[in-house]
Amino acid sequence: MRAALCWAHARRKFIEIQENYPIESREILLLMKELFKIEHEANGFDELSLLRQVKSKKVIDEIRNWMFENKTKHLPESGFSKAIDYMMKRWEGFIAFLADERIPLTNNDCERAIRPSVLGRKNFYGSKSINGADVAAVIYTVIESCKKVELDPSGYIKYVIHENCKEKTPLTPLAYARQIRGDPAGP
């Protein structure tokens, strides 16, 4: 299994050093911005796959060349060199998205999705038991899955309870959203 890494984290390394290395940081951040822009051009996985092979691959090559050209311009212990080293040592993980259109460029959506549970943990001091943690995990997953497909979480939970009472297996949030919208292809 190959790990895929988040370009937002790589970008953050250069934002953190931007004050001390404004010209170099601007160069790499503009290249990364182009990579993010390409991702927003796609209207589906097939188009995304093609864009990544045609456009993103070129930008990735530019980023790689930029790193090799700039690596030795500053001391090895400088923040600039450390930011480049961070990416170079993990390069295979950063380019994993090129081979699989299902891999997002960043994990920002995932991090935003778990934020409520992290904040909730502070408020209710944890789940107090394994069973409580399991229930919380299921509820948070259902709610975030509903949000992802633009479905009202409370309405979906009511539907699941209703189906369970009839001893039927409920649809997933995505399948339910497709069903209520009458759209077999997608939400």
Residue frames as qw, qx, qy, qz and C-alpha x, y, z in Angstrom:
[[0.000, 0.888, 0.459, 0.000, 0.00, 0.00, 0.00],
 [0.427, 0.290, 0.017, 0.856, 1.27, 3.44, -0.94],
 [0.168, -0.661, -0.453, 0.574, 0.69, 6.44, 1.29],
 [0.249, 0.688, 0.333, 0.595, -0.73, 9.59, -0.28],
 [0.371, -0.355, -0.336, 0.790, 0.29, 12.91, 1.24],
 [0.079, 0.876, 0.455, -0.138, -1.45, 16.25, 1.52],
 [0.471, 0.451, 0.135, 0.746, -0.32, 19.15, -0.65],
 [0.265, -0.883, -0.127, -0.367, -1.83, 21.62, 1.82],
 [0.753, -0.608, 0.062, 0.245, 0.73, 20.44, 4.38],
 [0.691, 0.111, 0.209, 0.683, 3.58, 20.89, 1.89],
 [0.137, 0.746, 0.236, 0.607, 2.24, 24.34, 1.02],
 [0.515, -0.844, -0.125, -0.076, 2.07, 25.28, 4.69],
 [0.782, -0.295, 0.057, 0.547, 5.82, 24.64, 5.07],
 [0.434, 0.296, 0.223, 0.821, 6.55, 27.38, 2.54],
 [0.209, -0.822, -0.278, -0.451, 3.95, 29.75, 3.94],
 [0.693, -0.676, -0.134, 0.213, 5.66, 29.45, 7.35],
 [0.634, -0.288, 0.178, 0.695, 9.01, 30.58, 5.89],
 [0.378, 0.751, 0.394, 0.372, 7.61, 33.16, 3.49],
 [0.191, -0.979, -0.006, 0.065, 8.73, 36.13, 5.59],
 [0.512, -0.628, 0.458, 0.366, 12.39, 35.03, 5.53],
 [0.346, -0.095, 0.750, 0.556, 12.40, 33.70, 1.95],
 [0.448, 0.558, 0.298, -0.632, 9.80, 35.78, 0.10],
 [0.407, 0.539, -0.494, -0.548, 11.04, 35.33, -3.48],
 [0.142, 0.183, -0.967, -0.106, 11.67, 31.58, -3.28],
 [0.261, 0.280, 0.813, -0.439, 8.46, 30.95, -1.36],
 [0.480, 0.535, 0.069, -0.691, 6.44, 32.93, -3.89],
 [0.336, 0.405, -0.724, -0.446, 7.86, 30.84, -6.75],
 [0.100, -0.018, -0.994, 0.044, 6.92, 27.48, -5.23],
 [0.276, 0.390, 0.638, -0.604, 3.58, 28.71, -3.89],
 [0.471, 0.484, -0.195, -0.711, 2.60, 29.89, -7.38],
 [0.324, 0.221, -0.875, -0.284, 3.43, 26.44, -8.78],
 [0.026, 0.197, 0.922, -0.332, 1.35, 24.81, -6.05],
 [0.379, 0.437, 0.281, -0.766, -1.49, 27.25, -6.74],
 [0.457, 0.360, -0.553, -0.597, -1.47, 26.09, -10.36],
 [0.189, 0.023, -0.982, 0.018, -1.74, 22.48, -9.17],
 [0.179, 0.362, 0.711, -0.575, -4.79, 23.33, -7.04],
 [0.402, 0.451, -0.087, -0.792, -6.34, 25.27, -9.92],
 [0.335, 0.202, -0.820, -0.418, -6.11, 22.25, -12.23],
 [0.006, -0.175, -0.948, 0.267, -8.02, 20.14, -9.71],
 [0.286, 0.482, 0.457, -0.691, -10.98, 22.55, -9.87],
 [0.315, 0.359, -0.476, -0.739, -11.18, 22.34, -13.65],
 [0.124, -0.013, -0.975, -0.184, -12.45, 18.74, -13.63],
 [0.615, -0.107, -0.013, -0.781, -16.14, 17.87, -13.85],
 [0.964, -0.103, -0.001, -0.246, -15.72, 14.22, -12.94],
 [0.725, -0.466, 0.471, 0.187, -13.20, 11.48, -12.25],
 [0.785, 0.362, 0.357, 0.354, -12.52, 10.71, -15.93],
 [0.287, 0.895, 0.013, 0.340, -11.79, 14.35, -16.68],
 [0.454, -0.834, 0.311, -0.043, -9.72, 14.66, -13.50],
 [0.855, -0.162, 0.405, 0.279, -7.62, 11.65, -14.48],
 [0.637, 0.585, 0.243, 0.439, -6.91, 13.17, -17.89],
 [0.009, -0.958, 0.081, -0.275, -6.12, 16.63, -16.46],
 [0.653, -0.671, 0.340, 0.087, -3.73, 15.12, -13.96],
 [0.826, 0.038, 0.398, 0.397, -1.86, 13.22, -16.66],
 [0.485, 0.670, 0.243, 0.506, -1.72, 16.16, -19.05],
 [0.005, -0.863, 0.050, -0.503, -1.54, 19.29, -16.89],
 [0.656, -0.727, 0.164, -0.121, -0.74, 18.29, -13.31],
 [0.920, -0.045, 0.117, 0.370, 2.15, 16.07, -14.37],
 [0.482, 0.621, -0.007, 0.618, 3.81, 19.08, -16.05],
 [0.285, -0.833, 0.142, -0.453, 3.41, 21.19, -12.90],
 [0.882, -0.448, 0.132, 0.056, 4.75, 18.34, -10.76],
 [0.814, 0.237, 0.048, 0.528, 7.82, 18.16, -12.99],
 [0.162, 0.765, -0.069, 0.619, 8.28, 21.93, -12.60],
 [0.599, -0.742, 0.136, -0.270, 7.99, 21.65, -8.81],
 [0.938, -0.197, 0.109, 0.262, 10.51, 18.79, -8.72],
 [0.628, 0.462, 0.011, 0.626, 12.97, 20.71, -10.92],
 [0.136, -0.841, 0.071, -0.519, 12.48, 23.84, -8.79],
 [0.778, -0.615, 0.119, -0.049, 13.32, 21.88, -5.64],
 [0.884, 0.002, 0.109, 0.454, 16.53, 20.47, -7.14],
 [0.403, 0.645, 0.032, 0.648, 17.58, 23.87, -8.46],
 [0.234, -0.786, 0.101, -0.564, 16.95, 25.64, -5.14],
 [0.879, -0.399, -0.253, 0.070, 17.98, 22.96, -2.62],
 [0.751, -0.101, -0.140, 0.637, 21.61, 24.08, -2.37],
 [0.169, 0.698, 0.090, 0.690, 20.97, 27.83, -2.39],
 [0.421, -0.727, 0.195, -0.506, 20.66, 28.00, 1.41],
 [0.074, -0.435, 0.835, -0.329, 22.25, 26.33, 4.41],
 [0.421, -0.111, -0.885, -0.163, 21.08, 22.76, 5.06],
 [0.210, -0.364, -0.760, 0.496, 19.65, 23.72, 8.47],
 [0.166, 0.056, -0.020, -0.984, 17.71, 26.74, 7.15],
 [0.526, 0.337, 0.555, -0.550, 13.94, 26.76, 7.15],
 [0.563, 0.563, -0.295, -0.529, 14.05, 26.92, 3.37],
 [0.296, 0.361, -0.877, -0.111, 16.12, 23.74, 3.04],
 [0.239, 0.047, 0.880, -0.407, 13.98, 21.99, 5.62],
 [0.608, 0.427, 0.241, -0.624, 10.81, 22.82, 3.67],
 [0.572, 0.501, -0.539, -0.361, 12.32, 21.36, 0.50],
 [0.093, 0.266, -0.948, 0.148, 13.63, 18.31, 2.39],
 [0.504, 0.148, 0.624, -0.578, 10.16, 17.70, 3.81],
 [0.736, 0.479, -0.002, -0.477, 8.81, 17.33, 0.28],
 [0.441, 0.554, -0.687, -0.161, 11.77, 15.51, -1.25],
 [0.115, -0.234, 0.927, -0.271, 11.87, 12.82, 1.43],
 [0.463, 0.310, 0.719, -0.415, 8.15, 12.17, 0.91],
 [0.226, 0.355, -0.439, -0.794, 7.98, 12.75, -2.83],
 [0.153, -0.110, -0.936, -0.297, 6.35, 9.42, -3.72],
 [0.014, -0.526, -0.762, 0.378, 3.50, 10.23, -1.34],
 [0.127, 0.573, 0.075, -0.806, 3.06, 13.68, -2.81],
 [0.295, 0.319, -0.567, -0.700, 2.78, 12.39, -6.38],
 [0.213, 0.148, 0.961, -0.094, 0.52, 9.41, -5.55],
 [0.421, 0.566, 0.388, -0.593, -2.52, 11.45, -6.64],
 [0.287, 0.518, -0.513, -0.622, -1.28, 11.32, -10.25],
 [0.132, 0.120, -0.963, -0.202, -1.82, 7.56, -10.45],
 [0.118, -0.447, -0.883, 0.086, -5.27, 7.44, -8.86],
 [0.108, -0.455, -0.231, -0.853, -7.97, 10.04, -9.47],
 [0.597, -0.626, -0.481, -0.145, -9.71, 8.97, -6.25],
 [0.596, -0.322, -0.298, 0.673, -6.85, 10.41, -4.18],
 [0.028, 0.974, 0.216, 0.055, -7.58, 14.04, -3.32],
 [0.460, 0.627, -0.247, 0.578, -4.83, 16.63, -3.58],
 [0.062, -0.426, 0.538, -0.725, -5.35, 17.50, 0.09],
 [0.363, -0.343, -0.857, 0.128, -6.97, 15.97, 3.13],
 [0.095, -0.126, 0.212, -0.964, -8.56, 19.30, 4.13],
 [0.632, -0.263, -0.353, -0.638, -12.10, 17.91, 3.72],
 [0.740, -0.208, -0.626, 0.133, -11.28, 15.06, 6.07],
 [0.344, -0.017, -0.478, 0.808, -9.71, 17.37, 8.64],
 [0.317, -0.195, 0.002, -0.928, -12.75, 19.66, 8.52],
 [0.713, -0.246, -0.518, -0.404, -15.02, 16.63, 8.93],
 [0.683, -0.236, -0.611, 0.324, -13.32, 15.44, 12.13],
 [0.106, 0.354, -0.267, 0.890, -13.13, 18.90, 13.66],
 [0.586, -0.471, -0.072, -0.655, -16.57, 18.69, 15.36],
 [0.897, -0.269, -0.351, 0.025, -15.69, 15.40, 17.04],
 [0.573, 0.139, -0.386, 0.709, -12.39, 16.81, 18.31],
 [0.144, -0.386, 0.161, -0.897, -14.13, 19.89, 19.68],
 [0.757, -0.384, -0.256, -0.463, -16.95, 17.72, 21.06],
 [0.787, -0.073, -0.519, 0.325, -14.44, 15.56, 22.90],
 [0.217, 0.224, -0.384, 0.869, -13.34, 18.63, 24.83],
 [0.444, -0.329, 0.000, -0.833, -16.95, 19.40, 25.75],
 [0.870, -0.275, -0.092, -0.398, -18.10, 15.96, 26.85],
 [0.355, -0.639, 0.670, -0.130, -14.75, 14.64, 28.17],
 [0.092, 0.263, -0.938, -0.205, -14.59, 11.67, 25.88],
 [0.651, -0.127, -0.512, -0.546, -16.99, 8.81, 25.47],
 [0.531, -0.465, 0.520, -0.482, -16.22, 7.10, 28.81],
 [0.766, -0.060, 0.635, -0.075, -16.45, 3.61, 27.24],
 [0.231, -0.136, 0.779, 0.567, -15.54, 1.68, 24.11],
 [0.207, 0.570, 0.787, 0.110, -19.23, 1.34, 23.27],
 [0.034, 0.879, 0.239, -0.412, -19.76, 5.09, 23.70],
 [0.158, -0.567, 0.485, 0.648, -16.77, 5.79, 21.44],
 [0.255, 0.152, 0.860, 0.415, -18.15, 3.41, 18.80],
 [0.161, 0.760, 0.623, -0.089, -21.56, 5.08, 18.89],
 [0.044, -0.837, 0.043, 0.543, -19.99, 8.55, 18.65],
 [0.237, -0.326, 0.676, 0.617, -17.85, 7.43, 15.69],
 [0.242, 0.410, 0.834, 0.278, -20.89, 6.06, 13.86],
 [0.083, 0.860, 0.438, -0.249, -22.97, 9.18, 14.49],
 [0.112, -0.741, 0.261, 0.608, -20.18, 11.53, 13.38],
 [0.267, -0.100, 0.788, 0.546, -19.58, 9.42, 10.27],
 [0.214, 0.610, 0.755, 0.112, -23.27, 9.44, 9.35],
 [0.014, 0.891, 0.222, -0.397, -23.56, 13.19, 9.88],
 [0.153, -0.618, 0.453, 0.624, -20.46, 14.00, 7.83],
 [0.285, 0.124, 0.847, 0.431, -21.51, 11.57, 5.08],
 [0.185, 0.766, 0.612, -0.071, -24.89, 13.31, 4.92],
 [0.047, -0.848, 0.054, 0.525, -23.24, 16.72, 4.70],
 [0.297, -0.329, 0.668, 0.597, -21.00, 15.50, 1.89],
 [0.133, 0.303, 0.822, 0.464, -24.03, 14.53, -0.26],
 [0.197, -0.138, -0.026, -0.970, -26.07, 17.58, 0.79],
 [0.539, -0.392, -0.703, -0.248, -28.57, 15.54, 2.79],
 [0.432, -0.641, 0.199, -0.603, -30.24, 16.62, 6.04],
 [0.235, 0.258, -0.891, 0.291, -28.59, 14.42, 8.73],
 [0.392, 0.013, 0.643, -0.658, -31.63, 14.39, 11.03],
 [0.759, 0.299, -0.069, -0.575, -33.93, 13.37, 8.18],
 [0.597, 0.366, -0.710, -0.076, -31.56, 10.57, 7.21],
 [0.003, 0.189, -0.861, 0.472, -31.27, 9.31, 10.81],
 [0.612, 0.131, 0.381, -0.680, -35.09, 9.26, 11.04],
 [0.756, 0.366, -0.379, -0.389, -35.17, 7.25, 7.82],
 [0.372, 0.334, -0.849, 0.171, -32.61, 4.76, 9.21],
 [0.279, -0.058, 0.739, -0.611, -34.59, 4.31, 12.44],
 [0.721, 0.257, 0.101, -0.636, -37.79, 3.80, 10.42],
 [0.687, 0.388, -0.575, -0.213, -36.13, 1.20, 8.17],
 [0.159, 0.274, -0.880, 0.354, -34.61, -0.62, 11.16],
 [0.504, 0.031, 0.540, -0.673, -38.05, -0.79, 12.82],
 [0.824, 0.341, -0.056, -0.448, -39.33, -2.51, 9.67],
 [0.767, -0.285, 0.544, 0.189, -36.27, -4.82, 9.84],
 [0.707, 0.676, 0.105, 0.177, -35.02, -3.51, 6.50],
 [0.652, -0.209, 0.097, 0.722, -31.45, -2.61, 5.67],
 [0.136, 0.913, 0.141, -0.359, -31.28, 1.18, 5.16],
 [0.670, 0.639, 0.044, 0.375, -29.54, 2.75, 2.20],
 [0.564, -0.179, -0.110, 0.799, -26.25, 4.59, 2.64],
 [0.026, 0.717, 0.184, -0.672, -26.46, 8.39, 2.75],
 [0.018, 0.350, -0.558, -0.752, -25.30, 8.57, -0.89],
 [0.034, -0.234, -0.911, -0.338, -27.78, 5.96, -2.12],
 [0.010, -0.665, -0.663, 0.343, -30.60, 7.58, -0.11],
 [0.026, 0.621, -0.061, -0.781, -29.75, 11.02, -1.50],
 [0.048, 0.130, -0.740, -0.658, -29.83, 9.58, -5.02],
 [0.026, -0.416, -0.907, -0.065, -33.15, 7.89, -4.34],
 [0.017, 0.723, 0.500, -0.477, -34.94, 10.95, -2.95],
 [0.066, 0.608, -0.244, -0.753, -33.59, 13.11, -5.79],
 [0.812, 0.470, 0.301, -0.173, -34.53, 10.51, -8.39],
 [0.334, 0.815, -0.460, -0.113, -30.96, 10.58, -9.69],
 [0.990, -0.093, 0.068, 0.077, -29.41, 7.15, -10.27],
 [0.694, 0.524, -0.182, 0.459, -26.11, 8.67, -11.50],
 [0.469, 0.038, -0.404, 0.784, -25.23, 10.81, -8.50],
 [0.184, -0.706, -0.526, 0.438, -26.35, 13.36, -5.92]]
